[in-house]
Amino acid sequence: MRPSAAAPPPTQHAELLAWVNESARMCRPDSIHWCDGSEEEKNRLTRECLASGELEELNQEKLPGCYYSRSDVNDVARTEDLTFICTRNQADAGPTNNWSDPQETYKKLADIFKDSMRGRTMYVIPFIMGPAGSPFKKIGVQITDSRYVTLNMRIMTRMGRIALRELGSDGEFTRCLHGKADLNPKRRFICHFPEDNTIWSVGSAYGGNALLGKKCMALRIGSYLGKTQGWMAEHMLIIGVENPQGKIHYVAAAFPSQCGKTNLAMLIPPKSLPGYKVWTLGDDIAWLRIGPDGRLWAQNPEAGFFGVAPGTNYQTNYNAMASVQKNSYFTNVLKTDEGTVWWEGMDNPPKHGLNWAGKDWTPESTDKAAHPNARFTAPAENCPSLSPEWDAPSGVPLSAIFFGARRARVAPLICESFNWQHGVFLGATMSSETTAAATGAVGVIRRDPMAMLPFIGYHVGDYFAHWLAMGEKLGGKAPKIFHVNWFRRDAGGKFIWPGFGENLRAVLWAIDRCEGKGKAKETPMGHVPTPDSLNLQGLNLSPETVDALLKVDPKDWTEDLADQRRFFDKVGDRLPEALRQEQEAFAKRLA
């Protein structure tokens, strides 16, 4: 039975009601449903999705509560070229964002939204980013015509009645308007209006473009709100590292894609480090605030994981695989004849299945089984390593912040910044490179400051200035900042660090440094461990390999330093002078 528009709305919030009515007049849905987040609602939406083909049921004995989805073949990833920051002054969007005039953009997208929900239900999804009652929390309301989006938002956020209770009758909320329209890539836009606390996304049903609480609100709008309100929204995981004595240090870490972010978020300590535990608090987004004690506290505002499936397996990430075994959605992976799922990187490929595009697939097929950006959506509570503090309203206090990169030569395994300002410089100049594994040749340097390049909702120079200002407020209570690189290669192009669970060894040295322990030597890039200060027991690394892992060779930095300068020149006159000074000081140390 279709939800009825005649049911009275479950809120007295006049501004929210007016916005929903305005959106309905534009989009003309057949009916409106206010989501309450209940189990009954989930079951009804699931039945409707199964009937329409939006979802397919998986083997409920092997994957209880799990369902399969296949998106349109032209709608499989975030579309950065169609993503815009719409500020009244073009300069405020900065050189790293696409800009569009707000009034012109509202008009252009309104023409696409017009009548686009005829024959469909409009779902109104009130949701909270962060736990209810938390000083970190932000409330959003997403309007969508997608049941798939509604069900995924149920996993990724605290959705329904709980959000309306927190919002009250006059609370602030982010307006998130989403519509599939006709899924035409030429009529697809993901537009952010930071000065209006508003997001409009049309023409896509893919998660990153359609689950508007995620990258759109939690990072692009969140980073702008953080700048204006004195906090930070960052593309970071959060973990707790517990030693054998039961003491826990909390760490946040920013990594560009393909640099081991999810693996670190769900790391399992190696057997050679008995007694240690790594607790998962978040795998993708961290909101950071200065607490009443003057320290920097972190919280993951999400309630689930929206992870990339290909490459994930029980060897690379046991906890991620365990997290998707129940009550999860799989999008654009292979569906086997047994009603299970498979993707590249998993063991034992099936003899036959339907691939991400709905085509017959066998191990001999030349087509991919899963799209390279195939996804799983899983509740955080499924994760075996989930921290008891993951949804603590106050968040957790950070001892350290890590910036990571994939570099064949220049960056050591780990180094500690000289101070907060220098740490911001390390984050601002973060980059990863492509390498030819056979030769170790350096490819293209990809500059990605703080792993936030696609997600900064305002001018990148102002973003750097906000980082520096937060450090001044924190003073002597600021977390230490480290730079890590798990991907150093030898002359033959082979990785010289084992990675995965062994990365904990570098993390433990950083924690030693936070406690005033751990020996280090100074290099032009920062303080690196002395070989005897790293716990390398059981790794069987030669002294020469350890030296290579920790080496900062000035000769290797010529190209990178030139690229840094070009990037800072691109930032322009809003680049904080402190970062230019750090760059010149780095150049002198290299010389």
N, C-alpha and C positions, 0 to 999 in steps of 0.2 A: 504493500500500500504506500502510495507516494505521500511524503510528509506534507502537512497542510500549512499553507500560508496564513490560515485564519487563526492558528494557535497563538495566544498572546506571547510576545517576546518575554524572555525570563530576566529582564533587566529594566531598571528605571533610568538608565544613563542616557540623558537626552541627546548628548552629542553623538554617542554610538548609534542610537536609534535613527537619528537624522541621516547619518552616513550610510547605514545599511539601506534605508529607504531610497536615498539618492542613488546608490549603486544599483538597486533593483530597478529603478526607473530607467537607468541607462542600459542595463544588460537584459532586462525583460525575461527573467526566469519564469517557468511555469509555477514554481512554488519556492518557498524559503524554509530552510530547516536550521534552527539554532542548535548546535551540537552541545550535548550535555556530558559527553565523555563516558557514558555508562557502558556496561558490558552488553546490555540489550541493544543499544545503538550500534555498537561494533558488529554484533552478530547480524543485525538486519542489513547494514551496509555491505557486509561480506556476502550475504545471500544475494543481494542485488548485483554485486560485482561478478559473482559466479554466473548469474543468469545472463548478464550482458556480455560476458567474455573479458571484462576488464581484469579479472583474476581467474587463475586456474588452481584447483585444489591439488596439493601435493600429497604424497603418501602419509596419511595421518598416523600410521603406526611408527614410521621412521622419523617423520618431521611433524610432530603434533602442533597444530595451530599455525602451520606455515603455508604460504600461498605464493604462486608464481605470477609474474607480470611481464609482459613484453610491450615495450613502448614503440611508438612510431619510429621507423628506421631513420628518419631525419631529425629525431629528437632524442638524443642519447647522451648529451653532455652539457655542461655549462657553456653558454655562448658569450664569451668575454667581449667579442666584437659588437654584440648587440646589448651590452650592459652599460648603462649610463648613470653618471652622477649629475643631477639636475639642480644646480645652484643658480641663484639669481645673477651672481657675478661669475663669469666663466673662469676667471683666474683662481677662484676658490676651489674649483675641482682639481686643479693642478695638472702637471704634465703627464702623470701616469694613469689618468682616468679619461674615458670618453665623456664628453660633456654634451648636454643638450639643454636648450632653454626651457625652463619649467612650464611656462604658459603654453608655448608651442607644443611641448611634449604631452601635456594633459589633453590638449585638443586632438592631437594626432592619435593618441591611444584611445581616447573616448570614441573616436570614429570606428576603431576596431572593436571595442567593447560593445558598441551599440547593438542591441538585439542579439548579442552573441550567446546568451543563455536560454534562448527560446527552445522549448522542448526538454529543458534540463532543470534540475533542482539547484538552487543557490544554497550552499552550505555556509553558515556563519560559525567560525571556529574561534572562540575566545581561548587564549592560551597564555601560559606564563613561561618565560625563560628564566630558569632558576627556581629554587624551591619556594613554595608559598611562605610568606612571612619573612623572607630573607631581605636584608638591606641591599643585596645585589640585584634582586628580581626586577624584570621589566615585563610589562603586559602588552601583548599584541592581540589583534583580532584579524584573522584572515578570512576573506570572502573567496570562495572558489566554487567552480562547477564540476570539480573532480572528486569522485568518491575515493579513488586511489590516493589522492593527496590528503583527503580527510583522514583516512585510515593510517597513513604514514605519520601525519602530524600527531595522531594519538600516541604513537610510540615516541616521537622525538621531543615532545613537549608535555607539560602538565596542562591538559586541555579540558574544557567544558565548564561545569558548574564551579569548580574550584577557582578558575580564572575570573569568572564574573563576581564571585564573592570578594576576591582580592581587589578587583577594579572598583567595586562600590558604585555609587551613583554619580561620581564626578572625577574619577581617577584618570590619569593620563594613559594613553595607549598608542601603539604604533598601528597605523592603518595599512593593512596588507591586502591589496586587491589582486586577485589572480583569476584568469580565465583561459581555458584552452583555445577558445575561438575555433579556427580551422586548422591549427597546428602548421600553418604556412610559415616557413622560415623567413619569407620576405615580409611577414606581418608579425614578427616575433621581437619583443622588446622587454628588457628587464631594467626598469627605471627606478632610481632612488631619489627621493626629494628630502634630503636631510633636514633642511630648514622647516619642512612641514611635517617631519616624522612620518613619512608616507612612502610606501612602495607600491608600484603598479607593475605587474608582470603579465604578459599576454602572449599567447601563441605557442606555449610550451607546456608539457606535462612532466618533463624530466625533473627529478628531485631538486638539484641545485638551483633550478630556475623557478620551481613551483612550491617547494617547501620553504615558505618565505621567512620562517623563524630562524632558519639556519644561516647561510652566508649573508643573505640580504639584510636581515634584522640584526642578528647577533654580531656581525662584523662590520658591514658597511654603514648601516645606521648606528649600530652600537659604538663604533669607533668615533663617530661624530658626536653622539651623546656623551661619550666618555671625555672627549676634549672639552665640551662645554660644561660638564658637570664634575670634572675632576677625578675620573677613573679611566680605566683602559680596557678595550676589547681587543683580544689578541688571538691569532691563529695558532694556538698552543695546546699541547697535551698537558695533563697534570698527573703526576705519580707521587706516591709515598714510598720511600725506601726505608724498610725496617731492618735494623741490625740484630744480631743474635741476642742482644740484651733487651730488645723490645723498644728501643728508641727509634722514632720515625722522623725523617726529614722529608719535607715536601718540595718538589721540583716542578717547574713549568718549562716546556721546551718547544721551540718553534723550528720546524723543518720544512723546506720546500718539498714538492712532490717527489716520490721515489727516493727518499732519504732516510727511511726507517722510522717514520713517526708512529704509525700504529703498532709496529713491533716493539718500540720502546714503551709505548703506553700500556702494553699488555705483556711486558717482559717476564719470563720465567728465569730465575737465577740458575746458573749452571751448577751441577752437582759438586764442582770443585769449590763452591762458595757456600758451604752448608750454614744453615741458620738464618740466611737473609730472605726477606720477602719483598716483593714489589707490588704495591697496591695501585689499582687503576682508579683514578677519579675522573678522567676525561681523555678523549683521544683526538680532539679536534679544536675545541674553542675554550678559551679561558677568559673570564672577566676578572680584573684585578682592581682592588681597592685598598687604600690605606686604612688600616683598622684603628680602633681606639687606642691600641698600644703603640701606634706609630710604625708598625711593620706592614709589609705588603701581603695582603691576603688574596687568595685565588679561589674561584669557583667555576665549575663547568655548568653553563646554563642549560645544557641539553639533558634529555632524559633517555636518550637512546644513541645507537651507533648507526651511521649511514656510511658504510665502508665499501671500498673497492674490493670486489671479489677475486678477480684474477691474480694469481700469485700467492693467495692466502691458502695455507694448508696446515696440517697438524704439526709439521716440522717448523715452519716459519712463524706460526702464530697459533698455538694450541688454544689460547683463551678466546681468540676471535672465532675460531671454528666451534668451540663449545657454546659460544654466545648465540649462534644462529641455528641451534638444533630445535628450538621451539618458538612459537609465537612470533615468527619473523617473516618478512617479505623478501623475495628474490626477484630482481629486475634484470632482464637481458642476459641471463646465464643460459646454459643448456638445461633443458628438461629431459630427463631420461625416460625410457619406456616404463620404468618401475615407479615413476612419480617422485623421483629424487632429483637433485641438481648436481651439476658438474661444471667446472671451468678450468681453463688452462692453469697449470701449476698444482692441481690436485693429482693424487695418485690414481692409478687404475681407471683409465677412461672407459666409459661404457661402450658397448658394441654398437649402440644406436641411440639416437635421441633427436629432438628438434632443437636447433640452435637458436641464438638470440633473435635471428630474423625469421624464425618459423620454418626454416628449411631442414630437410633430412640431413643428419650428420652422422658420420662414422669416423673412427680414428684415421681413416685414409683421406678424409675430406680436406680440401685445400682451404675452405672457409673456416673462420674462427668458430669455436663452439660458443664462447661467451664474447660479448663485446668487450674490448679492453677497459671500458669504463663501467662494466656491469656492477651492480650494487646489491648489497644486502641492508635491510633495515631491521635492527634487533633492539629489544629493550635492554637498557643498561643493567637491569637487575639480573639478566641472564649470565653476566660475566663472572666466571669463577674467582677472578682476582679483584672484584669490585671492592673498593675501600668502604669500611663502615662509615667513613666521613664524607662519602661522595656527595651526599645531598645535605650536609650540615648547613643550616641557614647562614652561619658566620663564615663559611668557607674554611680554608686551611692556610696557615702562615708559610710563606715561601722562604726557603733557605737559599735557593739558587735558581737562576734562569739560564737555560741553554739555548744557544743558536747553533743550528747544524747545517752542514753543506756536504755536497758530493764533489770532492776535489781529488784528482789523481796525484798531485804533487804538493801544492803550495801550503795547504793547511795541515797542522799536526793533528794527532789523534785527539788531543784536548789541550786547550790553553785557557788560563784565567785572565780576565781583563785587569788592567792596572787599577781601575776604579769604575764607577758607574758611567761617567762620561765616555771613557774609552770603551766600555761595554756597549754603549749605544752606537758608537762608531763601528764596532764589530758587527752589530746587528744591521746597521744601515748599509753596510757594504757586503752583506751576505750574498753569496753567489754559488751556483752549482754549474758543473760543466759536463758536456758529453765527452766520452772517451772511446777510442777504438781499442777494444780489449786486446786485440792481437798485438798491438804495438805500444799501447799506453800513450798514444799521441793525444795531445790536448785538442778538444773540439771547441764548441761554442760556449762562451761564458754567459750564463743567464743570471742577471742581477735580480735579486728578490729580497728586498729589505724586510727583515723580521718575518720572512715568509708571508708577507701581507700585501705584496704588490697588487694582486687583483681585488683586494678587499678593503683598502683604505678609503673611507667614505668622504675624504676631503683632501686638501693639498698635502702632498707627501712631505714637504718642508715643514709645514705646521705640525704634522704628525711626529717628525723627529724632535721638534721643539717641545712637544707635549711629553715625550719620553724624558727629555732632559729636565723639564720642570718637575716631573714626578720624582726624579732622583733627588732634586734639591729639597723637596718636601720630606722625602724619606731620610735624608741625611745619613747618619751612621747606622741606621737600621735597614738600609737597602739590601736586598739579596745580592749575593755575588753573581757576576755574569761570566759565563764560560762559552767558548766556541768549540764544537766537536766536529770530527770528520772520521766516519767509520770506513771511508772508501779509498784510502791511500793505496797506490799501486806500485809494483816494482818495475824495473826496466822492461820486463817482458809483458807487462800489462796485467799481472795477476794481483788480486787483493792481498795485502800483507797483514791485515787484521781480520780475525775470524768473524767478528760482528755478532748479531743476534743477542743471545743471552750474555755473551762475553762483554758486551758493551757496559754491563753493570760495573766492571772493573774501573773504567774511566769515571763513571758516576760516583763510585765510592771514593776515588781520589778527590773529586770536587767536594764531596761532603766533608772529607778530612780537612780540606782548606777552609770550609765554612766554620769548622770547629777550631781553627787555629793550629791545625796539625798538617802533615803532608808536606814533604820537601818539594821544592820547585827551583827551577833556574830561569833566569830572565832571558827572553828572546825579543826580537823586534816586534813580534805579534802579541806577546804577553808572557805570563808565567806558565811554563810547561812542567810536567812532572820530571823529576830525576828518575832514571830507570829503576832504581831500587825503591822508589816510593809507590810504584804501581804494583798491586798484587797480581802477578802473572803466573802464579803457581798452577801447574798442570797444562799450560799452553804450549810449552816446548818452542818458544821463540828464541832465535839466536840473538846475541847482543847487537849484531849488525842490523837485524830487523827492528829491534826496539829503538835503536838510534834513528833509523829511517822513519819510524812512526812519529817520533817526537821532533824531527828536524824542521827548522825554519831557515831555509836557504835563501838569502837575499837575491841570488841570481834567478830564482824561480819566480820572483814577484814582479818583474819588469812589466810584463803584459797586463797582469791583474791591476797593478797600480795605475796604469794608463787608463784601463777600463773604469776603475773607480772614479778617476778624475772626470771622465766623460759623463758618467752617471751624475755626479754632483753638479756638473755644469748644466745638465738637463733639468735638475731640480730648480736651478735658478736662484734668484735673489732672496727666496724664502728659506734657503738652506741655512741652518744656524751656523754662525761663525765658529762656534765651538767644534763642530764636526770638520770644518775645513782645517782648523788648527790641528785637530787630531790626525788628519790625513797628512799634513806637512810634517808633523812629528814622527809619524810612521815612516815616511819617506826618508827622513834623516836617520832614523834607526837602521833602516835597511842599508843606507849608504855607509 
